[in-house]
Amino acid sequence: MDLNEAIRDALCKAAERLGGGGEEIRALPRAKIYDRLEDLDADRHLLAVVGSWGDTLSDDQVLASLQRWNRGEPPLDYVIASTGGRE
């Protein structure tokens, strides 16, 4: 199994934990998964991981974080927040 498939499996489990359809998530393009999880009222930690997929986190980190979230553990070791340049 490749990492992309493993990530999508973990996302399916996450969607099911939120009361959504796992297979629906699997079929979505990556750009739509965040929005669908947001529609399911996913917490900010899960959304942070999904939003970082293909950006600031490696696929290995995304998979590990999703697996932690699916076990009920915090998905990230830490979160770095930005004010977006606001003072």
Gaussian input, Z-matrix of N, CA and C with variables (Angstrom, degrees):
# hf/3-21g

backbone

0 1
 N
 C     1     B1
 C     2     B2     1     A1
 N     3     B3     2     A2     1     D1
 C     4     B4     3     A3     2     D2
 C     5     B5     4     A4     3     D3
 N     6     B6     5     A5     4     D4
 C     7     B7     6     A6     5     D5
 C     8     B8     7     A7     6     D6
 N     9     B9     8     A8     7     D7
 C    10    B10     9     A9     8     D8
 C    11    B11    10    A10     9     D9
 N    12    B12    11    A11    10    D10
 C    13    B13    12    A12    11    D11
 C    14    B14    13    A13    12    D12
 N    15    B15    14    A14    13    D13
 C    16    B16    15    A15    14    D14
 C    17    B17    16    A16    15    D15
 N    18    B18    17    A17    16    D16
 C    19    B19    18    A18    17    D17
 C    20    B20    19    A19    18    D18
 N    21    B21    20    A20    19    D19
 C    22    B22    21    A21    20    D20
 C    23    B23    22    A22    21    D21
 N    24    B24    23    A23    22    D22
 C    25    B25    24    A24    23    D23
 C    26    B26    25    A25    24    D24
 N    27    B27    26    A26    25    D25
 C    28    B28    27    A27    26    D26
 C    29    B29    28    A28    27    D27
 N    30    B30    29    A29    28    D28
 C    31    B31    30    A30    29    D29
 C    32    B32    31    A31    30    D30
 N    33    B33    32    A32    31    D31
 C    34    B34    33    A33    32    D32
 C    35    B35    34    A34    33    D33
 N    36    B36    35    A35    34    D34
 C    37    B37    36    A36    35    D35
 C    38    B38    37    A37    36    D36
 N    39    B39    38    A38    37    D37
 C    40    B40    39    A39    38    D38
 C    41    B41    40    A40    39    D39
 N    42    B42    41    A41    40    D40
 C    43    B43    42    A42    41    D41
 C    44    B44    43    A43    42    D42
 N    45    B45    44    A44    43    D43
 C    46    B46    45    A45    44    D44
 C    47    B47    46    A46    45    D45
 N    48    B48    47    A47    46    D46
 C    49    B49    48    A48    47    D47
 C    50    B50    49    A49    48    D48
 N    51    B51    50    A50    49    D49
 C    52    B52    51    A51    50    D50
 C    53    B53    52    A52    51    D51
 N    54    B54    53    A53    52    D52
 C    55    B55    54    A54    53    D53
 C    56    B56    55    A55    54    D54
 N    57    B57    56    A56    55    D55
 C    58    B58    57    A57    56    D56
 C    59    B59    58    A58    57    D57
 N    60    B60    59    A59    58    D58
 C    61    B61    60    A60    59    D59
 C    62    B62    61    A61    60    D60
 N    63    B63    62    A62    61    D61
 C    64    B64    63    A63    62    D62
 C    65    B65    64    A64    63    D63
 N    66    B66    65    A65    64    D64
 C    67    B67    66    A66    65    D65
 C    68    B68    67    A67    66    D66
 N    69    B69    68    A68    67    D67
 C    70    B70    69    A69    68    D68
 C    71    B71    70    A70    69    D69
 N    72    B72    71    A71    70    D70
 C    73    B73    72    A72    71    D71
 C    74    B74    73    A73    72    D72
 N    75    B75    74    A74    73    D73
 C    76    B76    75    A75    74    D74
 C    77    B77    76    A76    75    D75
 N    78    B78    77    A77    76    D76
 C    79    B79    78    A78    77    D77
 C    80    B80    79    A79    78    D78
 N    81    B81    80    A80    79    D79
 C    82    B82    81    A81    80    D80
 C    83    B83    82    A82    81    D81
 N    84    B84    83    A83    82    D82
 C    85    B85    84    A84    83    D83
 C    86    B86    85    A85    84    D84
 N    87    B87    86    A86    85    D85
 C    88    B88    87    A87    86    D86
 C    89    B89    88    A88    87    D87
 N    90    B90    89    A89    88    D88
 C    91    B91    90    A90    89    D89
 C    92    B92    91    A91    90    D90
 N    93    B93    92    A92    91    D91
 C    94    B94    93    A93    92    D92
 C    95    B95    94    A94    93    D93
 N    96    B96    95    A95    94    D94
 C    97    B97    96    A96    95    D95
 C    98    B98    97    A97    96    D96
 N    99    B99    98    A98    97    D97
 C   100   B100    99    A99    98    D98
 C   101   B101   100   A100    99    D99
 N   102   B102   101   A101   100   D100
 C   103   B103   102   A102   101   D101
 C   104   B104   103   A103   102   D102
 N   105   B105   104   A104   103   D103
 C   106   B106   105   A105   104   D104
 C   107   B107   106   A106   105   D105
 N   108   B108   107   A107   106   D106
 C   109   B109   108   A108   107   D107
 C   110   B110   109   A109   108   D108
 N   111   B111   110   A110   109   D109
 C   112   B112   111   A111   110   D110
 C   113   B113   112   A112   111   D111
 N   114   B114   113   A113   112   D112
 C   115   B115   114   A114   113   D113
 C   116   B116   115   A115   114   D114
 N   117   B117   116   A116   115   D115
 C   118   B118   117   A117   116   D116
 C   119   B119   118   A118   117   D117
 N   120   B120   119   A119   118   D118
 C   121   B121   120   A120   119   D119
 C   122   B122   121   A121   120   D120
 N   123   B123   122   A122   121   D121
 C   124   B124   123   A123   122   D122
 C   125   B125   124   A124   123   D123
 N   126   B126   125   A125   124   D124
 C   127   B127   126   A126   125   D125
 C   128   B128   127   A127   126   D126
 N   129   B129   128   A128   127   D127
 C   130   B130   129   A129   128   D128
 C   131   B131   130   A130   129   D129
 N   132   B132   131   A131   130   D130
 C   133   B133   132   A132   131   D131
 C   134   B134   133   A133   132   D132
 N   135   B135   134   A134   133   D133
 C   136   B136   135   A135   134   D134
 C   137   B137   136   A136   135   D135
 N   138   B138   137   A137   136   D136
 C   139   B139   138   A138   137   D137
 C   140   B140   139   A139   138   D138
 N   141   B141   140   A140   139   D139
 C   142   B142   141   A141   140   D140
 C   143   B143   142   A142   141   D141
 N   144   B144   143   A143   142   D142
 C   145   B145   144   A144   143   D143
 C   146   B146   145   A145   144   D144
 N   147   B147   146   A146   145   D145
 C   148   B148   147   A147   146   D146
 C   149   B149   148   A148   147   D147
 N   150   B150   149   A149   148   D148
 C   151   B151   150   A150   149   D149
 C   152   B152   151   A151   150   D150
 N   153   B153   152   A152   151   D151
 C   154   B154   153   A153   152   D152
 C   155   B155   154   A154   153   D153
 N   156   B156   155   A155   154   D154
 C   157   B157   156   A156   155   D155
 C   158   B158   157   A157   156   D156
 N   159   B159   158   A158   157   D157
 C   160   B160   159   A159   158   D158
 C   161   B161   160   A160   159   D159
 N   162   B162   161   A161   160   D160
 C   163   B163   162   A162   161   D161
 C   164   B164   163   A163   162   D162
 N   165   B165   164   A164   163   D163
 C   166   B166   165   A165   164   D164
 C   167   B167   166   A166   165   D165
 N   168   B168   167   A167   166   D166
 C   169   B169   168   A168   167   D167
 C   170   B170   169   A169   168   D168
 N   171   B171   170   A170   169   D169
 C   172   B172   171   A171   170   D170
 C   173   B173   172   A172   171   D171
 N   174   B174   173   A173   172   D172
 C   175   B175   174   A174   173   D173
 C   176   B176   175   A175   174   D174
 N   177   B177   176   A176   175   D175
 C   178   B178   177   A177   176   D176
 C   179   B179   178   A178   177   D177
 N   180   B180   179   A179   178   D178
 C   181   B181   180   A180   179   D179
 C   182   B182   181   A181   180   D180
 N   183   B183   182   A182   181   D181
 C   184   B184   183   A183   182   D182
 C   185   B185   184   A184   183   D183
 N   186   B186   185   A185   184   D184
 C   187   B187   186   A186   185   D185
 C   188   B188   187   A187   186   D186
 N   189   B189   188   A188   187   D187
 C   190   B190   189   A189   188   D188
 C   191   B191   190   A190   189   D189
 N   192   B192   191   A191   190   D190
 C   193   B193   192   A192   191   D191
 C   194   B194   193   A193   192   D192
 N   195   B195   194   A194   193   D193
 C   196   B196   195   A195   194   D194
 C   197   B197   196   A196   195   D195
 N   198   B198   197   A197   196   D196
 C   199   B199   198   A198   197   D197
 C   200   B200   199   A199   198   D198
 N   201   B201   200   A200   199   D199
 C   202   B202   201   A201   200   D200
 C   203   B203   202   A202   201   D201
 N   204   B204   203   A203   202   D202
 C   205   B205   204   A204   203   D203
 C   206   B206   205   A205   204   D204
 N   207   B207   206   A206   205   D205
 C   208   B208   207   A207   206   D206
 C   209   B209   208   A208   207   D207
 N   210   B210   209   A209   208   D208
 C   211   B211   210   A210   209   D209
 C   212   B212   211   A211   210   D210
 N   213   B213   212   A212   211   D211
 C   214   B214   213   A213   212   D212
 C   215   B215   214   A214   213   D213
 N   216   B216   215   A215   214   D214
 C   217   B217   216   A216   215   D215
 C   218   B218   217   A217   216   D216
 N   219   B219   218   A218   217   D217
 C   220   B220   219   A219   218   D218
 C   221   B221   220   A220   219   D219
 N   222   B222   221   A221   220   D220
 C   223   B223   222   A222   221   D221
 C   224   B224   223   A223   222   D222
 N   225   B225   224   A224   223   D223
 C   226   B226   225   A225   224   D224
 C   227   B227   226   A226   225   D225
 N   228   B228   227   A227   226   D226
 C   229   B229   228   A228   227   D227
 C   230   B230   229   A229   228   D228
 N   231   B231   230   A230   229   D229
 C   232   B232   231   A231   230   D230
 C   233   B233   232   A232   231   D231
 N   234   B234   233   A233   232   D232
 C   235   B235   234   A234   233   D233
 C   236   B236   235   A235   234   D234
 N   237   B237   236   A236   235   D235
 C   238   B238   237   A237   236   D236
 C   239   B239   238   A238   237   D237
 N   240   B240   239   A239   238   D238
 C   241   B241   240   A240   239   D239
 C   242   B242   241   A241   240   D240
 N   243   B243   242   A242   241   D241
 C   244   B244   243   A243   242   D242
 C   245   B245   244   A244   243   D243
 N   246   B246   245   A245   244   D244
 C   247   B247   246   A246   245   D245
 C   248   B248   247   A247   246   D246
 N   249   B249   248   A248   247   D247
 C   250   B250   249   A249   248   D248
 C   251   B251   250   A250   249   D249
 N   252   B252   251   A251   250   D250
 C   253   B253   252   A252   251   D251
 C   254   B254   253   A253   252   D252
 N   255   B255   254   A254   253   D253
 C   256   B256   255   A255   254   D254
 C   257   B257   256   A256   255   D255
 N   258   B258   257   A257   256   D256
 C   259   B259   258   A258   257   D257
 C   260   B260   259   A259   258   D258

   B1=1.4535
   B2=1.5308
   B3=1.3203
   B4=1.4550
   B5=1.5278
   B6=1.3287
   B7=1.4658
   B8=1.5245
   B9=1.3054
   B10=1.4604
   B11=1.5298
   B12=1.3212
   B13=1.4632
   B14=1.5260
   B15=1.3332
   B16=1.4666
   B17=1.5337
   B18=1.3222
   B19=1.4669
   B20=1.5214
   B21=1.3076
   B22=1.4706
   B23=1.5358
   B24=1.3317
   B25=1.4710
   B26=1.5234
   B27=1.3319
   B28=1.4613
   B29=1.5285
   B30=1.3288
   B31=1.4661
   B32=1.5256
   B33=1.3303
   B34=1.4657
   B35=1.5240
   B36=1.3127
   B37=1.4666
   B38=1.5184
   B39=1.3204
   B40=1.4630
   B41=1.5288
   B42=1.3252
   B43=1.4643
   B44=1.5266
   B45=1.3132
   B46=1.4622
   B47=1.5215
   B48=1.3361
   B49=1.4698
   B50=1.5207
   B51=1.3301
   B52=1.4664
   B53=1.5267
   B54=1.3379
   B55=1.4496
   B56=1.5153
   B57=1.3266
   B58=1.4600
   B59=1.5096
   B60=1.2972
   B61=1.4596
   B62=1.5169
   B63=1.2965
   B64=1.4529
   B65=1.5083
   B66=1.3217
   B67=1.4624
   B68=1.5237
   B69=1.3275
   B70=1.4653
   B71=1.5306
   B72=1.3062
   B73=1.4652
   B74=1.5231
   B75=1.3187
   B76=1.4694
   B77=1.5277
   B78=1.3238
   B79=1.4573
   B80=1.5285
   B81=1.3264
   B82=1.4646
   B83=1.5243
   B84=1.3308
   B85=1.4607
   B86=1.5329
   B87=1.3086
   B88=1.4591
   B89=1.5313
   B90=1.3172
   B91=1.4651
   B92=1.5285
   B93=1.3253
   B94=1.4680
   B95=1.5283
   B96=1.3266
   B97=1.4609
   B98=1.5273
   B99=1.3177
   B100=1.4714
   B101=1.5307
   B102=1.3344
   B103=1.4613
   B104=1.5237
   B105=1.3258
   B106=1.4689
   B107=1.5221
   B108=1.3378
   B109=1.4709
   B110=1.5268
   B111=1.3021
   B112=1.4703
   B113=1.5314
   B114=1.3292
   B115=1.4671
   B116=1.5262
   B117=1.3321
   B118=1.4688
   B119=1.5269
   B120=1.3439
   B121=1.4727
   B122=1.5287
   B123=1.3273
   B124=1.4661
   B125=1.5251
   B126=1.3191
   B127=1.4651
   B128=1.5280
   B129=1.3062
   B130=1.4705
   B131=1.5199
   B132=1.3223
   B133=1.4670
   B134=1.5309
   B135=1.3180
   B136=1.4666
   B137=1.5277
   B138=1.3191
   B139=1.4615
   B140=1.5269
   B141=1.3199
   B142=1.4660
   B143=1.5243
   B144=1.3187
   B145=1.4684
   B146=1.5257
   B147=1.3278
   B148=1.4641
   B149=1.5216
   B150=1.3247
   B151=1.4552
   B152=1.5152
   B153=1.3218
   B154=1.4626
   B155=1.5212
   B156=1.3277
   B157=1.4661
   B158=1.5230
   B159=1.3071
   B160=1.4579
   B161=1.5117
   B162=1.3330
   B163=1.4568
   B164=1.5252
   B165=1.3120
   B166=1.4633
   B167=1.5281
   B168=1.3268
   B169=1.4602
   B170=1.5243
   B171=1.3090
   B172=1.4657
   B173=1.5244
   B174=1.3045
   B175=1.4664
   B176=1.5241
   B177=1.3190
   B178=1.4696
   B179=1.5239
   B180=1.3267
   B181=1.4584
   B182=1.5232
   B183=1.3247
   B184=1.4588
   B185=1.5222
   B186=1.3248
   B187=1.4586
   B188=1.5303
   B189=1.3025
   B190=1.4668
   B191=1.5303
   B192=1.3174
   B193=1.4593
   B194=1.5270
   B195=1.3294
   B196=1.4613
   B197=1.5235
   B198=1.3140
   B199=1.4613
   B200=1.5244
   B201=1.3489
   B202=1.4682
   B203=1.5254
   B204=1.3477
   B205=1.4586
   B206=1.5317
   B207=1.3281
   B208=1.4681
   B209=1.5236
   B210=1.3191
   B211=1.4704
   B212=1.5185
   B213=1.3368
   B214=1.4566
   B215=1.5142
   B216=1.3195
   B217=1.4622
   B218=1.5250
   B219=1.3358
   B220=1.4734
   B221=1.5335
   B222=1.3370
   B223=1.4555
   B224=1.5260
   B225=1.3072
   B226=1.4563
   B227=1.5188
   B228=1.3124
   B229=1.4561
   B230=1.5206
   B231=1.3155
   B232=1.4604
   B233=1.5147
   B234=1.3130
   B235=1.4537
   B236=1.5196
   B237=1.3107
   B238=1.4530
   B239=1.5179
   B240=1.3083
   B241=1.4637
   B242=1.5155
   B243=1.3002
   B244=1.4449
   B245=1.5182
   B246=1.3146
   B247=1.4571
   B248=1.5070
   B249=1.3203
   B250=1.4572
   B251=1.5061
   B252=1.3204
   B253=1.4604
   B254=1.5200
   B255=1.3325
   B256=1.4587
   B257=1.5135
   B258=1.2929
   B259=1.4786
   B260=1.4948
   A1=108.04
   A2=116.64
   A3=119.03
   A4=109.93
   A5=115.52
   A6=120.63
   A7=112.50
   A8=118.23
   A9=120.50
   A10=110.73
   A11=116.20
   A12=120.40
   A13=111.03
   A14=117.01
   A15=120.97
   A16=110.83
   A17=117.34
   A18=121.27
   A19=109.50
   A20=117.17
   A21=120.28
   A22=111.10
   A23=118.20
   A24=121.06
   A25=110.33
   A26=116.03
   A27=120.57
   A28=111.19
   A29=117.08
   A30=120.74
   A31=111.06
   A32=117.10
   A33=120.94
   A34=110.20
   A35=116.75
   A36=121.02
   A37=110.68
   A38=116.87
   A39=120.89
   A40=110.35
   A41=116.97
   A42=120.60
   A43=110.48
   A44=117.11
   A45=120.85
   A46=111.02
   A47=117.44
   A48=120.92
   A49=110.89
   A50=116.51
   A51=121.75
   A52=112.09
   A53=117.52
   A54=121.48
   A55=114.09
   A56=117.01
   A57=121.12
   A58=111.84
   A59=114.62
   A60=120.73
   A61=111.19
   A62=116.76
   A63=121.31
   A64=113.11
   A65=115.97
   A66=118.99
   A67=111.56
   A68=116.80
   A69=120.19
   A70=109.65
   A71=117.07
   A72=122.19
   A73=109.81
   A74=116.88
   A75=121.08
   A76=111.14
   A77=117.00
   A78=121.04
   A79=113.57
   A80=116.84
   A81=119.71
   A82=111.92
   A83=116.89
   A84=119.39
   A85=108.75
   A86=115.66
   A87=121.19
   A88=111.59
   A89=117.84
   A90=122.13
   A91=112.73
   A92=118.71
   A93=122.02
   A94=113.49
   A95=117.31
   A96=120.55
   A97=110.85
   A98=117.66
   A99=121.25
   A100=109.26
   A101=116.90
   A102=121.16
   A103=111.89
   A104=116.51
   A105=119.74
   A106=110.74
   A107=116.97
   A108=119.58
   A109=110.43
   A110=116.34
   A111=120.09
   A112=109.65
   A113=117.58
   A114=121.86
   A115=111.54
   A116=116.52
   A117=121.70
   A118=112.33
   A119=116.43
   A120=123.07
   A121=113.08
   A122=115.98
   A123=120.15
   A124=109.28
   A125=115.86
   A126=119.06
   A127=110.75
   A128=114.86
   A129=120.67
   A130=112.86
   A131=117.32
   A132=119.88
   A133=111.10
   A134=115.80
   A135=119.32
   A136=110.01
   A137=116.65
   A138=120.16
   A139=111.60
   A140=117.26
   A141=120.43
   A142=110.91
   A143=116.40
   A144=120.30
   A145=109.99
   A146=116.71
   A147=120.39
   A148=110.67
   A149=116.88
   A150=120.69
   A151=113.57
   A152=116.65
   A153=121.32
   A154=113.27
   A155=116.31
   A156=121.91
   A157=108.71
   A158=116.33
   A159=121.58
   A160=113.41
   A161=116.48
   A162=120.74
   A163=109.28
   A164=117.40
   A165=120.08
   A166=114.10
   A167=117.65
   A168=120.64
   A169=109.71
   A170=115.75
   A171=120.06
   A172=108.56
   A173=116.66
   A174=120.35
   A175=110.76
   A176=117.78
   A177=121.04
   A178=110.74
   A179=117.05
   A180=121.45
   A181=111.39
   A182=117.09
   A183=120.99
   A184=109.76
   A185=117.13
   A186=120.74
   A187=110.78
   A188=117.77
   A189=120.86
   A190=110.95
   A191=116.73
   A192=120.67
   A193=111.80
   A194=116.84
   A195=120.32
   A196=111.43
   A197=116.24
   A198=119.84
   A199=110.48
   A200=117.46
   A201=120.60
   A202=110.09
   A203=117.00
   A204=120.31
   A205=110.34
   A206=116.75
   A207=120.66
   A208=112.30
   A209=118.02
   A210=121.90
   A211=111.70
   A212=117.15
   A213=120.53
   A214=114.03
   A215=116.81
   A216=122.19
   A217=108.94
   A218=117.20
   A219=118.22
   A220=109.37
   A221=118.14
   A222=120.02
   A223=114.41
   A224=116.81
   A225=119.93
   A226=109.85
   A227=115.78
   A228=119.59
   A229=110.61
   A230=115.72
   A231=121.85
   A232=108.88
   A233=115.80
   A234=121.92
   A235=107.49
   A236=116.54
   A237=121.10
   A238=107.46
   A239=115.85
   A240=120.20
   A241=109.14
   A242=114.62
   A243=121.12
   A244=109.37
   A245=115.66
   A246=119.89
   A247=110.40
   A248=116.62
   A249=120.62
   A250=113.27
   A251=116.04
   A252=120.64
   A253=113.61
   A254=117.49
   A255=120.53
   A256=109.47
   A257=114.83
   A258=119.28
   A259=111.28
   D1=132.07
   D2=178.74
   D3=-85.25
   D4=167.60
   D5=-175.73
   D6=-62.30
   D7=-40.27
   D8=-179.98
   D9=-60.30
   D10=-43.18
   D11=178.53
   D12=-65.87
   D13=-40.67
   D14=178.57
   D15=-64.94
   D16=-39.25
   D17=177.23
   D18=-63.79
   D19=-44.52
   D20=179.50
   D21=-64.74
   D22=-35.89
   D23=174.53
   D24=-61.26
   D25=-45.34
   D26=179.58
   D27=-65.47
   D28=-36.51
   D29=176.86
   D30=-66.62
   D31=-36.37
   D32=175.86
   D33=-60.51
   D34=-45.75
   D35=178.83
   D36=-62.65
   D37=-41.51
   D38=179.34
   D39=-62.18
   D40=-45.13
   D41=179.46
   D42=-62.06
   D43=-40.43
   D44=178.77
   D45=-64.75
   D46=-38.18
   D47=176.74
   D48=-63.19
   D49=-28.69
   D50=-179.84
   D51=-88.63
   D52=-0.90
   D53=178.44
   D54=92.53
   D55=10.52
   D56=179.29
   D57=-101.50
   D58=-179.63
   D59=179.83
   D60=-90.27
   D61=120.23
   D62=-179.99
   D63=-63.14
   D64=-42.95
   D65=-178.20
   D66=-67.96
   D67=-27.49
   D68=174.87
   D69=-62.84
   D70=-43.45
   D71=179.41
   D72=-63.56
   D73=-43.04
   D74=-178.61
   D75=-58.95
   D76=-35.95
   D77=-175.66
   D78=-80.23
   D79=-15.72
   D80=-176.50
   D81=-75.83
   D82=148.43
   D83=169.94
   D84=-66.54
   D85=152.42
   D86=-176.86
   D87=-51.04
   D88=-39.99
   D89=-176.71
   D90=-65.40
   D91=-19.22
   D92=-177.82
   D93=-99.11
   D94=-13.40
   D95=-175.54
   D96=-64.63
   D97=-43.90
   D98=179.70
   D99=-55.48
   D100=-49.63
   D101=-177.62
   D102=-60.34
   D103=-41.71
   D104=-179.17
   D105=-66.71
   D106=-41.53
   D107=177.84
   D108=-65.95
   D109=-35.98
   D110=176.26
   D111=-63.17
   D112=-40.70
   D113=176.15
   D114=-60.09
   D115=-29.19
   D116=178.85
   D117=-86.74
   D118=8.59
   D119=-179.67
   D120=63.72
   D121=38.78
   D122=175.59
   D123=-61.46
   D124=147.02
   D125=179.25
   D126=-73.57
   D127=165.49
   D128=-174.64
   D129=-64.09
   D130=-27.41
   D131=-179.79
   D132=-69.60
   D133=-44.54
   D134=177.58
   D135=-64.18
   D136=-43.68
   D137=179.42
   D138=-63.45
   D139=-34.68
   D140=177.76
   D141=-63.49
   D142=-41.01
   D143=178.86
   D144=-64.86
   D145=-47.65
   D146=-179.08
   D147=-63.58
   D148=-40.29
   D149=178.75
   D150=-66.90
   D151=-23.37
   D152=-179.79
   D153=-91.56
   D154=-8.53
   D155=-179.72
   D156=-63.46
   D157=121.82
   D158=-179.04
   D159=80.34
   D160=6.86
   D161=-178.36
   D162=-126.21
   D163=-88.66
   D164=-174.47
   D165=-95.95
   D166=-14.06
   D167=177.19
   D168=-111.86
   D169=143.55
   D170=174.04
   D171=-73.10
   D172=163.63
   D173=177.64
   D174=-59.91
   D175=-37.38
   D176=177.47
   D177=-60.87
   D178=-43.66
   D179=180.00
   D180=-67.16
   D181=-40.29
   D182=178.16
   D183=-61.85
   D184=-47.95
   D185=-179.42
   D186=-60.93
   D187=-47.05
   D188=179.90
   D189=-60.93
   D190=-41.28
   D191=179.72
   D192=-65.97
   D193=-42.13
   D194=178.20
   D195=-65.08
   D196=-39.25
   D197=178.45
   D198=-64.17
   D199=-40.58
   D200=176.48
   D201=-62.64
   D202=-45.29
   D203=-178.78
   D204=-61.05
   D205=-41.22
   D206=179.70
   D207=-65.93
   D208=-23.34
   D209=175.71
   D210=-86.80
   D211=-2.24
   D212=-179.60
   D213=87.77
   D214=13.25
   D215=178.52
   D216=-99.49
   D217=158.38
   D218=174.79
   D219=-59.37
   D220=132.06
   D221=-174.97
   D222=-75.39
   D223=-20.39
   D224=-177.14
   D225=-120.33
   D226=146.88
   D227=175.16
   D228=-69.36
   D229=-34.41
   D230=177.36
   D231=-160.24
   D232=160.34
   D233=179.10
   D234=-122.21
   D235=130.53
   D236=175.46
   D237=-102.20
   D238=117.51
   D239=-178.89
   D240=-100.35
   D241=146.58
   D242=178.08
   D243=-119.25
   D244=145.71
   D245=176.31
   D246=-88.22
   D247=-0.45
   D248=-179.69
   D249=66.56
   D250=29.12
   D251=178.49
   D252=85.27
   D253=1.53
   D254=177.81
   D255=-76.74
   D256=149.56
   D257=178.63
   D258=-110.99

